[in-house]
Structure formats: C-alpha cells, structure tokens
Amino acid sequence: MSAYYPVYLDLRGRRVVVVGGGTVAQHKIRELLKAGAAVTVVTPASAPGLEDLADEGSVEILWRPYRTGDLEGAFLAIAATDDRSVNHDVRAEAERLHIPVNAVDDLPNCTFIAPAVHRQGDLTITVSTSGHAPALAARLRDRIASWIGPEYDALVALLGTLRAEIAAREPDFKTRARLWYRIVDSDILALVRRGDREAAETLARQVISGSIPAGKVYLVGAGPGDPGLITVRGRDVLGQADVVVYDRLVHPALLELIPPKAERLFVGKGPQGESTSQEQINDLLVSLGLEGRRVVRLKGGDPFVFGRGAEECEALAAAGVAFEVVPGITSAVAVPGAALIPLTHRRWSSGFAVVAGHECDGGSDLDWSALAQMPTLVVLMGLRTLGDVVSNLRAAGKDATTPAAVIAEGTLPTQRVVVGTLATIAERVKAEGLESPATLVIGDVVRVPEQLSGSLTPVEAGVAA
Ligand SMILES: C[S@@+](CC[C@H](N)C(=O)[O-])C[C@H]1O[C@@H](n2cnc3c(N)ncnc32)[C@H](O)[C@@H]1O
C-alpha cells in the first residue's frame, strides 16, 4: 500500500525553485509553467534549450551552483541534478523550511514524488507506482489516456457549467453526490460522444429535475471470449451499472469492470446443469427495470445472434421499460477469424450462412439443400450434433471432401482448432476431445490458414491439426 497522499497543487504565481538545467529539468520547468508557476532555475552551466525556455514564461535563471538560501520564499523545490550530494543539500534546506521537495530519480531525497501525467483540457489523469517503476506508470498512463476520448474533455466542460446550479439545489452533500452519480451514469457521455451537446445538457437537466425514469436495461454483447473484444460502448455501460445479469460465456475479466457496489446476478447454467428459464430472465429484467435501476444484461457474442435478446426486448417493451441494445462481436464471425479463417474470400466464398446445430437434434426445420449450396456455413452450438450436421449436408449432396474446421474456446489463450473434411471432422474432433463452446466452419475458406502457413507457423496461426 502506497504511503503517499496524492494532491494537485495550485501553483499559479507561486515560486518554484528548480536546481539543474538539463533535459529532465527542462521538462519539469515546462510542466511547472503550464501550471502557472513562477520558476527560478539554479544551474551553473547552460544547456541547449534552456535560454529559449526563459523566453517562454516566468523563468528566472541563476547561472551558478546551488547554495543554501536559494529555496527562501519557495512554495516547492525540485532537484534535477545527477549529483546526489547536491540533491541531499536541497532536500536538507527544503525540510528545514517545510517546503516539499522532489529529487528526480533519487527517491531517498524526495518528500514528494511526481506521477506520470496526461492532460486533456481540465481533465488530468495521473498514475504513480510510489516511485518504484516510473516507466510502468508512464505506460499505464498512456493506456488509460487511450480509453479517454475527446468526449470526456467535453463532458467535463459541460458538467462544470452545472456545478453551481446543483450545489444551490442540493445543499446536502450526500444527496448532491447521488445526483452527480445519476448524471454521470446516465447516457450523457454517449450524447456528448455523438457531438450532441444540447441533448446532453437536456438529459442532465431531466435527471436534475427527476423528470426521467432512471430505470433502463442495456442488452450488451460481451464479445466472443477475449475480454478485449467488448465494444467501447459496452464497456462504458458496464462501468455504470447498478446490476448486471450475465451468462456462462461471459469472461470473468469483464465482471471486474462492474462497479464494486453493483449487484451481479448469474443466470447461466450452474454446475449441475440447472439453469434459469428464459421467462424467469425476462421477468427479472422487467422487475429490475421497473425498480428504476440501471441494468446491464451481459451476453456472450452479440445479443441478437442466438442470444434470445429479441425476446428480452419484447418483454421489456411490453412492460414499458426503456432499453437499448449494445451490439457485440459475434463468435460466428470472430471465432473463425481468430483461427485465420475468413468467412468470405474473393476466390472461395461469396457468402456465408450461420445456423444453430442443436436445431438438428431430433429433427431440424433448416433447409439443408439450401445450406449445402452456401460457399461457407458456420454452425454454432453444433458440437454435440456434429454427426447430424454432417449427415444432413452429405444427404443434401455436399461433397465429402469439403474442408471443415472446429474451433473451441476461440479468441482465448486456450483456443484449439481441429481441421478435416466433412468425412473426417466428427472423428477428429472426438479424438482431440474438443469441448464446448465450439464453432464449426464448413467450406473452402477453411484452407486459408494452410495457404498462410508459408509465412506463419501452425502455432502462430492457431492451427492444431
Ligand atoms: C448460445 S450461442 C450464443 C452466441 C452468441 N450470442 C454470439 O453471438 O456469439 C453459444 C454458441 O456460440 C459459440 N461460441 C461462443 N463463444 C465461443 C468461443 N469462444 N469459441 C467457439 N465458439 C463459441 C458456440 O457455438 C456456442 O455453443
């Protein structure tokens, strides 16, 4: 646990002394000038760029070595020298004068440390590793910054205009905090992202006046497996949920994006195969929505591809509960893709069909003659009925030598791919012991990984047979 207490200092017009004038010192000076500080630099020698910096803002340069007394009247001190004894003397003086001091890359001589910083308008994001790994802090800062689009900057500006109004309306701190959370957890960010500032402000005012029902259900596609394959919108909505209703195929890492106080309700199959019925799920979503909660119904892949999302929408619409569908990346496309199997190909496939394999369990209403004509056929939920799928296609005239592949746990580190033909695939999958979830692809496109194997090893290509 870090022993540091993070703060942002108001340095406008305050004197900050920087000892040293090299590249690192100049970086610090630039940041201090951005914060409006009056900077005094103490350095015996000139360094490229230093004098130009003096012209840029409020910088005074003392061209001599540091000596005790230089920190007199300073609000903050920075020692950016590569001489630890100078850093030590600066620290000693700073301690005596009760001035916080930072010695660059010299933790023992610091009484404060500087985080990695990302600035975006009035939004500032800082990351610290308590001085242990500044490079890691910088990389984490870059990662976080890459999630924070310009809409956040605009949102900060918009929310800033509401601050005084809300403070006057809600004097009680706790009630005011709850109202702020209702605003930032609303769809305001999506409206700002769309560039519709007016609608965003109207929505904020509706939330302030309590004129919109807070309850809404978001049907969110969690993607095919890899937690990185959820959409940006899906991730945002998940991070603002009051309650999340989720399935078995949702990756556990996605559940970590849920706010700690939010409720998590699992409605997938339990260890004994017991499951919540679709009617029970529909009723649950309706009642949570009617309670005024912000509900995320998180489903594997895309909610509308064999996800029964449409039934849930029907139930919500009938009950008058607001809902939104946040599409996801379906396993039907992404899982073959992760195994380097494209569903269309200029030479081999001008189209594809996606069907459910369990349909053929004890009879199927699918038109197998039509499916046998498809250049590429993708079968979901088809592992258990693989033999039936093959016989139906063979009976409809599909050539026994047509390439076929089964990809299990696609997009995950545990992904396995078994390749064969219509004649051999069932036997090979059994021999390899593949387990659900698995996606079957039939068609000449299954040859693509083999074609690419000139430049990729089978391991890189994710192909195990
Ligand atoms: C009930 S369906 C849901 C499909 C989901 N809505 C979608 O769009 O991907 C579940 C089936 O999707 C396929 N599937 C889902 N995730 C998979 C994965 N990571 N690897 C292979 N197949 C997967 C399997 O065929 C599985 O039986």
The ligand as a Gaussian input file, in Angstrom:
#p B3LYP/6-31G(d) Opt

LIG

0 1
 C      -25.954000     -19.657000     -27.281000
 S      -24.840000     -19.369000     -28.560000
 C      -24.561000     -17.674000     -28.320000
 C      -23.885000     -16.994000     -29.461000
 C      -23.537000     -15.560000     -29.140000
 N      -24.724000     -14.757000     -28.941000
 C      -22.659000     -14.947000     -30.219000
 O      -23.104000     -14.020000     -30.934000
 O      -21.501000     -15.364000     -30.322000
 C      -23.370000     -20.110000     -27.959000
 C      -22.514000     -20.707000     -29.051000
 O      -21.659000     -19.734000     -29.618000
 C      -20.441000     -20.348000     -29.991000
 N      -19.357000     -19.742000     -29.222000
 C      -19.468000     -18.782000     -28.285000
 N      -18.263000     -18.447000     -27.813000
 C      -17.365000     -19.213000     -28.444000
 C      -15.956000     -19.340000     -28.394000
 N      -15.218000     -18.583000     -27.588000
 N      -15.358000     -20.247000     -29.198000
 C      -16.070000     -21.008000     -30.040000
 N      -17.391000     -20.909000     -30.138000
 C      -18.042000     -20.043000     -29.364000
 C      -20.562000     -21.802000     -29.668000
 O      -21.053000     -22.463000     -30.818000
 C      -21.594000     -21.782000     -28.565000
 O      -22.244000     -23.031000     -28.435000

